Amino acid sequence: MKTKLTYILTLLILVFSSTDAQTKRARDYGIKFGKLPTGLNNAITDVEGVLVGHETIIEEDDARTGVTAILPYAGNVFQNKVPAAIFIANGFGKLTAISQVEELGNIETPIILTNTLSVPTAADALIDYTFTFSENDDVRSVNPVVGETNDGGLNNIQARYVKKQHVLNAIKSAEAGSVAEGNVGAGTGTICFGFKGGIGTSSRVLPEKYGGYTVGVLVQTNFGGDLLVAGIPVEEKLKKMSDPESGDGSVMIIIATDAPLKSRNLKRLAKRSLMGIARTGGNCSNGSGEYAIAFSTAENLRSTYKRGDQFFDEAKELRNDRMTPLFTAVIEAAEEAVINSLFAAETMTGVNNRTVQSLPVQKVIKILESHNIIVNDEQ
């Protein structure tokens, strides 16, 4: 067992081991992703009501994991379920709740992201959380939504460090505003394109003529391919710096919007988010799970648990032919969220003394400059 002093030294190494400290997001360098404007925080929380919380677990020399919670709104989601849909590009994963979301078109708990072997623990914690509301005293069925990627490259995943209290802490800490990215929460131990991955987020706001709706995306990046940044192939010039043993992985994509969409068009929106992943060079490999969960915060479309004698829903939803601007928004936001996860992540050493380097941001900027990609003067 390590001494307290050794533990502190380990944390200091983690903090200062990056030779290219990530202090800015991709957009701060003037890198452009698409044509639509971002929201105030350029985060999923720009969708009004959405909250995000992290619980990061870094212990000893082999715990590099955590939990990220995404709440559609503060309060009892079970009693007022939000419309939702799930799209799977490659199904090598352990996402819970799929069949009921597919059947009923809504979610009834916050969304939890964690590591592969902690999905059952997180699901159990979500059930506990649901029962903290007195209105749910008569509930006999809960469909907990938990997604994952495998952080076993840096984390001793078999130790199952994530406990129910970690999940509850992430939910309790969830807030609006800016969202921490990189080596936090469910992204603590992930690897992306051979570099340190993590949590990333971005948003887009449609012009009023298209409805003025907001689309926000949060990703947990743990996948591979040939890295593109703003359409420029940087993989070849950076290959010697990346981890050649990063292998297969996965990505979880959480999409929120205030547009009044039901499950059918939310699934169409979720599908398009994978185009954003492709823009970063993701290859959807055999051993990777690509999952997108999309939900709408439109209050008029929420499904009340107890309807009494009500037989019909008459709420308005967006027409099919008004969806294209939302498709553009989710593609742009998903692409930028992935790159933000890389820009924010820092070099990490984990289980078996394995070290995964952070993306060398300054080298990426120079590559983009050589291709006449616009960047700010101040770097």
C-alpha positions as CSV (number, residue, x, y, z in Angstrom):
1,M,0.0,0.0,0.0
2,K,1.4,3.4,-0.9
3,T,2.2,5.9,1.7
4,K,0.3,9.2,1.8
5,L,3.5,11.0,0.6
6,T,3.8,8.7,-2.4
7,Y,0.2,9.2,-3.2
8,I,0.6,12.9,-3.2
9,L,3.7,12.6,-5.5
10,T,1.7,10.5,-7.9
11,L,-0.9,13.2,-8.2
12,L,1.7,15.8,-8.7
13,I,3.2,13.8,-11.5
14,L,-0.2,13.5,-13.2
15,V,-0.7,17.3,-12.9
16,F,2.7,18.3,-14.3
17,S,3.6,15.5,-16.6
18,S,2.1,17.2,-19.7
19,T,4.8,19.0,-21.7
20,D,2.1,20.9,-23.6
21,A,-0.3,22.0,-21.0
22,Q,-3.8,22.3,-22.3
23,T,-5.1,25.7,-21.2
24,K,-7.3,26.6,-24.2
25,R,-10.2,25.0,-26.1
26,A,-9.9,24.5,-29.8
27,R,-12.0,27.5,-30.7
28,D,-9.8,29.7,-28.6
29,Y,-7.1,29.3,-31.2
30,G,-9.4,30.5,-33.9
31,I,-10.1,27.0,-35.3
32,K,-13.4,27.0,-37.1
33,F,-15.8,24.1,-37.0
34,G,-18.7,24.7,-39.4
35,K,-20.7,27.8,-39.9
36,L,-23.2,28.0,-37.0
37,P,-22.6,30.1,-33.9
38,T,-22.1,28.4,-30.5
39,G,-24.0,29.1,-27.3
40,L,-22.7,31.2,-24.5
41,N,-20.6,28.4,-23.0
42,N,-20.1,26.3,-26.1
43,A,-21.4,23.4,-24.1
44,I,-24.4,21.0,-23.8
45,T,-25.5,23.1,-20.9
46,D,-26.4,25.9,-23.3
47,V,-29.6,24.0,-23.8
48,E,-31.7,25.6,-21.0
49,G,-32.2,23.3,-18.0
50,V,-29.5,20.8,-18.8
51,L,-27.0,20.1,-16.0
52,V,-23.7,18.2,-16.0
53,G,-21.7,16.8,-13.0
54,H,-18.5,14.9,-12.7
55,E,-16.9,12.6,-10.1
56,T,-13.3,12.0,-10.9
57,I,-11.5,9.0,-9.3
58,I,-7.7,9.1,-9.2
59,E,-6.3,6.9,-6.5
60,E,-2.9,5.2,-5.9
61,D,-1.2,4.2,-9.2
62,D,-4.1,2.3,-10.9
63,A,-7.4,4.1,-10.4
64,R,-8.1,6.4,-13.3
65,T,-11.8,6.5,-13.8
66,G,-15.0,8.3,-12.9
67,V,-18.6,9.2,-13.5
68,T,-20.3,11.9,-15.6
69,A,-24.0,12.7,-15.1
70,I,-26.2,14.6,-17.6
71,L,-29.5,15.8,-16.3
72,P,-32.2,16.9,-18.8
73,Y,-33.5,19.2,-16.0
74,A,-33.3,19.5,-12.3
75,G,-35.9,17.5,-10.5
76,N,-37.8,14.2,-10.8
77,V,-37.3,13.0,-14.3
78,F,-39.2,9.9,-13.7
79,Q,-42.5,11.8,-13.1
80,N,-42.0,13.9,-16.2
81,K,-40.1,11.9,-18.8
82,V,-38.3,13.6,-21.7
83,P,-38.6,12.4,-25.3
84,A,-35.5,10.6,-26.3
85,A,-33.9,8.2,-28.8
86,I,-30.8,6.0,-29.1
87,F,-28.8,5.3,-32.3
88,I,-26.1,2.6,-32.4
89,A,-23.5,2.7,-35.2
90,N,-21.5,-0.2,-33.8
91,G,-22.8,-2.1,-30.9
92,F,-19.7,-3.3,-29.0
93,G,-20.9,-1.7,-25.8
94,K,-22.9,-2.0,-22.6
95,L,-25.5,0.8,-22.8
96,T,-28.5,0.1,-20.6
97,A,-32.1,1.1,-21.2
98,I,-32.0,0.6,-25.0
99,S,-35.1,-1.5,-25.5
100,Q,-37.5,0.6,-23.4
101,V,-36.2,3.9,-24.9
102,E,-36.8,2.3,-28.3
103,E,-40.2,1.1,-27.4
104,L,-41.6,4.1,-25.5
105,G,-39.5,7.0,-26.9
106,N,-38.4,8.6,-23.6
107,I,-36.0,8.5,-20.7
108,E,-36.9,8.6,-17.1
109,T,-33.6,9.1,-15.3
110,P,-30.5,11.2,-15.7
111,I,-27.9,9.8,-18.1
112,I,-24.8,8.4,-16.5
113,L,-21.5,7.8,-18.2
114,T,-18.7,5.6,-16.6
115,N,-16.4,2.7,-17.4
116,T,-17.5,-0.6,-18.9
117,L,-17.4,-2.7,-15.7
118,S,-19.1,-0.1,-13.6
119,V,-22.4,0.0,-15.6
120,P,-24.3,-2.3,-13.1
121,T,-23.2,-0.2,-10.2
122,A,-24.2,3.0,-11.9
123,A,-27.6,1.6,-12.8
124,D,-28.2,0.5,-9.2
125,A,-27.3,4.0,-8.1
126,L,-29.8,5.6,-10.5
127,I,-32.5,3.4,-9.1
128,D,-31.6,4.6,-5.6
129,Y,-31.6,8.1,-6.8
130,T,-35.1,7.7,-8.4
131,F,-36.4,6.5,-5.0
132,T,-35.1,9.6,-3.2
133,F,-38.2,11.4,-4.6
134,S,-41.3,10.8,-2.4
135,E,-43.5,11.0,-5.5
136,N,-41.9,7.7,-6.7
137,D,-42.9,5.7,-3.6
138,D,-45.2,3.5,-5.6
139,V,-42.8,2.9,-8.5
140,R,-42.0,-0.7,-9.3
141,S,-39.9,-0.3,-12.5
142,V,-37.1,2.1,-13.3
143,N,-35.2,2.2,-16.6
144,P,-31.7,3.6,-15.7
145,V,-29.7,5.1,-18.6
146,V,-26.0,4.2,-18.3
147,G,-23.4,4.4,-21.1
148,E,-19.8,3.5,-21.0
149,T,-16.4,3.3,-22.7
150,N,-13.6,1.0,-21.6
151,D,-10.8,2.9,-19.7
152,G,-8.9,-0.3,-19.0
153,G,-5.7,1.0,-20.7
154,L,-5.1,3.5,-17.9
155,N,-7.4,2.3,-15.2
156,N,-7.4,-1.0,-13.3
157,I,-10.9,-1.6,-14.5
158,Q,-11.4,-5.0,-12.8
159,A,-10.9,-3.3,-9.4
160,R,-14.3,-1.5,-10.0
161,Y,-13.4,1.6,-8.1
162,V,-16.7,3.3,-9.0
163,K,-19.2,3.0,-6.2
164,K,-22.8,4.0,-6.0
165,Q,-21.9,7.1,-3.9
166,H,-19.6,8.3,-6.7
167,V,-22.6,8.2,-9.1
168,L,-24.8,10.0,-6.6
169,N,-22.1,12.6,-6.0
170,A,-21.9,13.3,-9.8
171,I,-25.7,13.8,-10.0
172,K,-25.6,16.1,-6.9
173,S,-22.8,18.2,-8.3
174,A,-24.5,18.7,-11.7
175,E,-24.8,22.3,-12.7
176,A,-25.4,24.6,-15.6
177,G,-22.7,26.9,-17.1
178,S,-19.3,25.8,-18.3
179,V,-18.4,22.1,-18.3
180,A,-15.1,20.7,-17.3
181,E,-13.4,18.8,-20.1
182,G,-10.6,16.3,-20.6
183,N,-9.4,14.1,-17.7
184,V,-12.6,14.4,-15.7
185,G,-15.5,12.2,-14.7
186,A,-16.1,9.4,-17.2
187,G,-13.2,10.7,-19.4
188,T,-10.6,10.3,-16.7
189,G,-8.9,7.2,-18.1
190,T,-9.9,7.3,-21.8
191,I,-7.7,7.3,-24.9
192,C,-8.6,8.8,-28.3
193,F,-6.6,8.5,-31.5
194,G,-3.7,7.2,-29.4
195,F,-3.6,10.4,-27.3
196,K,-5.3,11.1,-24.0
197,G,-9.0,11.5,-24.6
198,G,-11.7,12.5,-22.2
199,I,-14.9,14.5,-21.9
200,G,-15.6,17.2,-24.5
201,T,-18.6,19.4,-25.3
202,S,-19.9,22.0,-27.7
203,S,-23.1,23.6,-28.8
204,R,-24.8,25.4,-31.7
205,V,-27.6,28.0,-31.9
206,L,-29.8,28.2,-35.0
207,P,-30.7,31.5,-36.5
208,E,-34.2,32.7,-35.6
209,K,-35.4,32.0,-39.2
210,Y,-34.7,28.3,-38.5
211,G,-36.4,28.4,-35.1
212,G,-33.6,29.7,-32.9
213,Y,-33.2,26.3,-31.3
214,T,-30.0,25.2,-29.4
215,V,-28.3,21.8,-29.9
216,G,-25.7,20.7,-27.3
217,V,-23.4,17.7,-27.5
218,L,-21.2,16.0,-24.8
219,V,-18.8,13.2,-25.7
220,Q,-16.8,10.6,-23.8
221,T,-14.0,9.9,-26.3
222,N,-12.2,6.6,-26.3
223,F,-11.9,5.6,-30.0
224,G,-9.4,5.4,-32.8
225,G,-8.9,6.2,-36.5
226,D,-6.8,8.8,-38.4
227,L,-7.1,12.1,-36.6
228,L,-8.5,15.1,-38.5
229,V,-8.7,18.6,-37.0
230,A,-10.9,21.0,-39.0
231,G,-10.6,18.7,-41.9
232,I,-6.8,18.6,-41.9
233,P,-5.1,15.2,-41.6
234,V,-2.7,15.6,-38.7
235,E,-2.3,11.9,-37.9
236,E,0.7,11.2,-40.0
237,K,2.8,14.0,-38.6
238,L,1.9,13.2,-35.1
239,K,1.9,9.4,-35.3
240,K,5.3,8.9,-33.5
241,M,3.9,10.8,-30.6
242,S,0.7,8.8,-30.1
243,D,0.3,5.5,-28.3
244,P,0.5,2.7,-30.9
245,E,-1.3,0.3,-28.5
246,S,-4.4,2.4,-28.0
247,G,-6.4,-0.3,-29.9
248,D,-10.2,-0.3,-30.3
249,G,-12.4,1.9,-28.1
250,S,-15.8,3.6,-28.0
251,V,-17.5,6.9,-28.0
252,M,-20.6,8.0,-26.1
253,I,-22.5,11.0,-27.6
254,I,-25.1,12.8,-25.6
255,I,-27.2,15.2,-27.5
256,A,-29.6,17.7,-26.0
257,T,-31.9,20.2,-27.7
258,D,-34.8,22.5,-26.9
259,A,-36.3,21.9,-30.2
260,P,-39.8,20.2,-29.9
261,L,-38.8,16.8,-31.2
262,K,-40.3,13.3,-30.4
263,S,-38.3,10.1,-30.5
264,R,-38.5,9.6,-34.3
265,N,-36.8,12.8,-35.2
266,L,-34.5,12.6,-32.2
267,K,-33.2,9.3,-33.6
268,R,-32.6,11.1,-36.9
269,L,-30.7,13.8,-35.0
270,A,-28.7,11.1,-33.2
271,K,-27.7,9.4,-36.5
272,R,-26.3,12.6,-37.8
273,S,-24.0,13.1,-34.8
274,L,-21.9,10.2,-36.1
275,M,-21.1,12.3,-39.1
276,G,-19.4,14.7,-36.7
277,I,-17.3,11.8,-35.4
278,A,-16.4,10.8,-38.9
279,R,-15.2,14.4,-39.5
280,T,-12.6,13.8,-36.8
281,G,-11.3,10.7,-38.5
282,G,-13.1,8.1,-36.3
283,N,-13.4,4.8,-38.1
284,C,-16.1,2.9,-36.1
285,S,-13.8,-0.2,-35.7
286,N,-15.0,-3.7,-34.9
287,G,-14.1,-3.4,-31.3
288,S,-15.7,0.0,-30.8
289,G,-19.1,1.0,-29.5
290,E,-20.6,4.1,-31.1
291,Y,-23.7,5.2,-29.2
292,A,-25.7,8.4,-29.5
293,I,-28.5,9.4,-27.1
294,A,-30.6,12.4,-28.0
295,F,-33.3,14.0,-25.9
296,S,-35.5,17.1,-26.1
297,T,-36.1,19.4,-23.1
298,A,-39.3,20.8,-24.7
299,E,-41.7,20.8,-21.7
300,N,-44.8,20.4,-23.9
301,L,-43.5,17.0,-25.0
302,R,-42.8,15.5,-21.6
303,S,-44.7,12.4,-20.6
304,T,-46.3,12.6,-17.2
305,Y,-46.1,9.4,-15.2
306,K,-49.7,9.7,-13.9
307,R,-52.1,10.9,-16.6
308,G,-55.4,10.2,-14.9
309,D,-58.2,10.1,-17.5
310,Q,-56.2,11.7,-20.2
311,F,-56.2,9.7,-23.5
312,F,-54.4,11.9,-26.0
313,D,-51.3,13.9,-26.5
314,E,-51.8,17.0,-28.6
315,A,-48.5,18.8,-28.2
316,K,-46.9,20.2,-31.4
317,E,-43.6,18.9,-32.7
318,L,-41.2,20.1,-35.4
319,R,-42.0,19.1,-38.9
320,N,-39.6,16.8,-40.8
321,D,-38.8,19.5,-43.4
322,R,-37.5,21.7,-40.6
323,M,-34.9,19.3,-39.4
324,T,-32.0,20.0,-41.7
325,P,-30.6,23.0,-39.8
326,L,-30.6,20.8,-36.6
327,F,-28.7,18.1,-38.5
328,T,-26.0,20.6,-39.4
329,A,-25.9,21.8,-35.8
330,V,-25.4,18.4,-34.3
331,I,-22.7,17.4,-36.8
332,E,-20.7,20.6,-36.1
333,A,-21.1,20.3,-32.4
334,A,-20.1,16.6,-32.3
335,E,-17.0,17.3,-34.3
336,E,-15.9,20.2,-32.1
337,A,-16.7,18.3,-28.9
338,V,-14.3,15.5,-29.8
339,I,-11.5,18.0,-30.6
340,N,-12.2,19.8,-27.3
341,S,-11.8,16.6,-25.4
342,L,-8.4,16.2,-26.9
343,F,-7.3,19.8,-26.4
344,A,-8.4,19.7,-22.8
345,A,-6.9,16.3,-21.8
346,E,-3.5,16.1,-20.2
347,T,-0.8,13.4,-20.2
348,M,-1.6,10.6,-17.8
349,T,0.2,7.7,-16.2
350,G,-1.9,4.9,-14.9
351,V,-2.1,1.1,-14.3
352,N,1.0,-0.9,-15.1
353,N,2.9,2.5,-15.2
354,R,1.5,3.1,-18.7
355,T,1.7,6.7,-19.9
356,V,-0.5,8.2,-22.6
357,Q,0.6,11.5,-23.9
358,S,-1.7,14.5,-24.4
359,L,-2.3,15.8,-27.9
360,P,0.6,18.1,-28.8
361,V,-1.6,21.2,-29.3
362,Q,1.1,23.6,-30.4
363,K,2.2,21.1,-33.1
364,V,-1.3,20.8,-34.3
365,I,-1.7,24.5,-34.5
366,K,1.4,24.8,-36.7
367,I,0.1,22.1,-39.0
368,L,-3.2,23.9,-39.3
369,E,-1.3,27.2,-40.0
370,S,0.6,25.5,-42.8
371,H,-2.7,24.6,-44.4
372,N,-4.0,28.2,-44.1
373,I,-6.5,27.3,-41.4
374,I,-7.3,30.6,-39.6
375,V,-6.0,30.9,-36.1
376,N,-5.8,33.9,-33.7
377,D,-2.6,36.0,-33.4
378,E,-2.6,35.3,-29.6
379,Q,-1.7,31.7,-28.7
